[in-house]
Amino acid sequence: MDDILHQWSKQLDEHTKAFREQAKKISEWDRKLFSNGHQISQLYQMTVDTEATQKTIDQNLDYIDSQQQELSGILDLYEDQVQKMFEKDAATAGVNANGLRPVDEQREQTYSLAENLNKQLDDMSLNLTNMIEEINQTSPKADGESNDPVGQIIQILNAHLTSLQWIDDSTTQLQSKVQEVGRLQNQLIKEHESYRSRGVFTGRS
């Protein structure tokens, strides 16, 4: 009987030890599952935030593109009007001033066009600044390793932001066009001054 009890006691101790080891492993698995679930939840939320930020960026890029197209149209119109003024004044340089519009009126119109152009450029610059600030505020901050799934999403978002480079290219083209318009405007003003000094716009022969 003592041998049987001893054998049962030994087996019970072995089963108890095995049970405790299994319980410990299950507890570790449970903690890992909980931790992974938390990371998955964070990853999902980061994905949602990233998609929302990307949508905002795309909308802002579309808006800037429309603004640049509108500004480009204004520049084309302004350049055309200045060129027409210049050609008209050059063609009528030998005509008495009684048959011409006063030079001051033409100059006022030219300056009015230039003022409108400057306002459009200022608005464009302000919109671009606001857009960049909004992107900086809505973009999540990278904090992690490159092998972190969340960090990888942030890197993708940051790479997407480089698409703003096309704004610089478009701005360069617009600046070139503005310089050309300014050249025509200065040329027109010099022609006016030349005509005035020769008495073309004052009624002198």
C-alpha positions in Angstrom: 0.0 0.0 0.0 2.8 2.4 0.9 4.4 1.7 -2.5 1.2 2.5 -4.3 0.7 5.7 -2.4 4.2 6.7 -3.0 3.8 6.0 -6.8 0.6 8.0 -6.9 2.2 10.9 -5.0 5.1 10.9 -7.4 2.8 10.9 -10.4 0.7 13.7 -8.9 3.8 15.8 -8.4 4.9 15.2 -12.0 1.4 16.1 -13.3 1.3 19.2 -11.1 4.7 20.3 -12.4 3.6 19.7 -16.0 0.4 21.6 -15.4 2.2 24.6 -14.0 4.6 24.7 -16.9 1.7 24.5 -19.4 -0.2 27.2 -17.4 2.9 29.4 -17.6 3.2 28.9 -21.3 -0.5 29.7 -21.8 -0.1 32.8 -19.7 2.9 33.9 -21.9 0.9 33.2 -25.1 -2.0 35.2 -23.7 0.2 38.2 -23.0 1.6 38.0 -26.5 -1.8 37.8 -28.0 -2.9 40.8 -26.0 0.2 42.7 -27.0 -0.2 41.8 -30.7 -3.8 42.7 -30.6 -2.9 46.2 -29.2 -0.2 46.6 -32.0 -2.7 45.6 -34.6 -5.2 48.1 -33.2 -2.5 50.8 -33.3 -1.5 49.8 -36.9 -5.1 50.0 -38.0 -5.6 53.4 -36.5 -2.4 54.6 -38.1 -3.5 53.3 -41.4 -6.8 55.2 -41.1 -4.9 58.4 -40.1 -2.5 57.9 -43.0 -5.3 57.5 -45.6 -7.0 60.6 -44.2 -3.7 62.6 -44.4 -3.0 61.4 -47.9 -6.5 62.5 -49.0 -5.9 65.9 -47.5 -2.6 66.2 -49.3 -4.2 65.1 -52.6 -7.0 67.7 -52.2 -4.4 70.4 -51.4 -2.3 69.5 -54.4 -5.4 69.6 -56.7 -6.2 73.0 -55.2 -2.7 74.4 -55.8 -2.8 73.0 -59.3 -6.0 74.8 -60.1 -4.6 78.0 -58.5 -1.5 77.8 -60.7 -3.5 77.2 -63.8 -5.7 80.3 -62.9 -2.6 82.4 -62.3 -1.0 81.2 -65.5 -4.1 82.3 -67.4 -4.0 85.7 -65.7 -0.3 86.1 -66.6 -1.1 85.2 -70.2 -3.9 87.8 -70.3 -1.7 90.5 -68.6 1.2 89.8 -71.0 -1.1 90.0 -74.0 -2.7 93.3 -72.8 0.7 94.9 -72.1 1.9 93.8 -75.5 -1.1 95.2 -77.3 -0.6 98.5 -75.4 3.0 98.6 -76.5 2.1 97.8 -80.1 -0.6 100.4 -80.2 1.6 103.2 -78.8 4.4 102.3 -81.2 2.0 102.4 -84.1 0.6 105.8 -83.2 3.8 107.4 -82.1 3.6 110.0 -84.8 0.0 111.0 -84.4 -1.1 114.1 -82.5 -2.2 113.5 -78.9 -5.8 114.7 -79.6 -6.6 111.4 -81.2 -5.0 109.2 -78.5 -6.0 108.1 -75.0 -3.9 110.1 -72.4 -0.7 108.4 -71.4 -1.6 108.7 -67.8 -4.7 106.7 -68.4 -2.8 104.0 -70.1 -0.2 103.9 -67.4 -2.9 103.7 -64.8 -4.4 100.7 -66.5 -1.0 99.1 -66.8 -0.3 99.6 -63.1 -3.8 98.3 -62.2 -3.0 95.1 -64.1 0.3 94.8 -62.3 -1.4 95.4 -59.0 -3.9 92.7 -59.7 -1.2 90.3 -60.7 0.8 91.0 -57.5 -2.3 90.3 -55.5 -2.8 87.0 -57.3 0.8 86.1 -56.6 0.4 87.0 -52.9 -2.7 84.9 -52.6 -1.0 82.0 -54.3 2.0 82.2 -51.9 -0.4 82.4 -48.9 -2.4 79.4 -50.0 0.8 77.4 -50.5 2.1 78.3 -47.1 -1.2 77.4 -45.4 -1.2 74.1 -47.2 2.3 73.2 -46.1 1.4 74.1 -42.5 -1.7 72.0 -42.6 0.2 69.0 -43.9 2.8 69.4 -41.2 0.1 69.5 -38.6 -1.8 66.5 -39.9 1.2 64.3 -40.7 2.1 61.8 -38.0 5.6 61.9 -36.6 8.0 59.1 -37.4 9.4 57.6 -34.2 10.6 54.2 -35.0 12.6 51.6 -36.7 12.4 51.1 -40.4 11.2 47.5 -39.8 8.3 48.8 -37.7 5.1 48.5 -39.7 3.8 51.8 -38.4 7.2 53.4 -39.2 7.0 52.0 -42.7 3.6 53.6 -43.2 5.0 56.9 -42.1 7.9 56.5 -44.5 5.5 55.9 -47.3 3.6 59.0 -46.3 6.8 61.1 -46.2 7.7 59.8 -49.6 4.3 60.8 -50.9 4.9 64.3 -49.6 7.9 64.6 -52.1 5.3 65.0 -54.8 5.2 68.6 -53.7 8.3 69.0 -55.8 6.2 69.7 -58.8 5.0 72.9 -57.1 8.5 74.2 -57.2 8.8 73.4 -60.9 5.5 75.1 -61.7 6.5 78.1 -59.6 9.8 78.4 -61.6 7.8 78.5 -64.8 5.4 81.1 -63.4 8.3 83.3 -62.2 9.8 83.2 -65.7 6.5 84.4 -67.1 6.2 87.1 -64.5 9.7 88.4 -65.4 8.7 88.5 -69.1 5.6 90.5 -68.2 7.7 92.8 -66.1 10.1 93.3 -69.0 7.2 94.2 -71.4 5.7 96.6 -68.8 9.1 98.4 -68.3 9.5 98.6 -72.0 6.0 100.1 -72.4 6.7 102.7 -69.7 10.0 103.7 -71.3 8.2 104.1 -74.6 5.6 106.4 -72.9 8.3 108.5 -71.4 10.1 108.7 -74.7 6.9 109.8 -76.5 6.1 112.3 -73.8 9.7 113.8 -74.0 9.2 114.3 -77.7 5.8 115.9 -77.2 3.8 113.1 -78.8 1.2 113.0 -76.0 1.1 116.7 -75.2 -0.1 118.1 -78.5 3.3 119.5 -79.5 4.5 119.0 -83.1 
